[in-house]
Amino acid sequence: MLGELTERDRAILALETAWPRHGGAKEEVIRAQLGMSSARYYQLLGRLIDSDVALEYDPLLVGRLRRLRDGRARKRAARTPGFVG
């Protein structure tokens, strides 16, 4: 085993897994369930999905989140003046 996820790490991944079934604003759910700002949540999520431990824990979710993030980064880069890609 590569390491252990914290309870908070597992809660973040669980929220991402369950999110499509939730109604309402995601920011409100983040604050209510995890007691943190959405900015902090996304900061932690970004670090978490880069970890091998999270990938081992839930490879489908982490792979999907990485693809979404990388796709958004490519779109941002393509809008950058002078970008050749």
Rosetta blueprint (number, residue, H / E / L):
1 M L
2 L L
3 G L
4 E L
5 L L
6 T L
7 E H
8 R H
9 D H
10 R H
11 A H
12 I H
13 L H
14 A H
15 L H
16 E H
17 T H
18 A H
19 W H
20 P H
21 R H
22 H L
23 G L
24 G L
25 A L
26 K H
27 E H
28 E H
29 V H
30 I H
31 R H
32 A H
33 Q H
34 L H
35 G L
36 M L
37 S L
38 S H
39 A H
40 R H
41 Y H
42 Y H
43 Q H
44 L H
45 L H
46 G H
47 R H
48 L H
49 I H
50 D L
51 S L
52 D H
53 V H
54 A H
55 L H
56 E H
57 Y H
58 D L
59 P H
60 L H
61 L H
62 V H
63 G H
64 R H
65 L H
66 R H
67 R H
68 L H
69 R H
70 D H
71 G H
72 R H
73 A H
74 R H
75 K H
76 R H
77 A H
78 A H
79 R H
80 T L
81 P L
82 G L
83 F L
84 V L
85 G L
